[in-house]
């Protein structure tokens, strides 16, 4: 089962929690035991799993990414000027997988699934693929 989701990001850099979308896809699938893959088909965005209890975690992560990959660097040559976004997306990665157990995502108590935007605002897509077994 493959589902496609769209979302509109509102900032250049942001983390949008998408856990509820993935949970709903699992619920609709009826799969009790298996794995779900969440995939981002964009080169300047990614998918991560991280803490969803304290919003400071997202802010701190974005700040640290900006420190590591500054938006403007005198040696960057990419014509679009968004090399930092490509670096952040490569660091985070394009996908995450989560075990499905007893019809639910097997996430830790404070974990959430995030769509990470690094070159917004934009209209974005992510995919959820569920494997039974």
Secondary structure, DSSP 4 states (H G I P E B T S, - for coil): -EEEEEEE--SSSEEEE-HHHHHHHHHHHT-SEEEEEEEE--TTEEEEEEE-S-HHHHHHHHHHHHHHS-S--TT---TTS-HHHHHHHHHH-SEEEEEEETTEE---TTEEEEEEESS-S-EEEEEEEEEE-
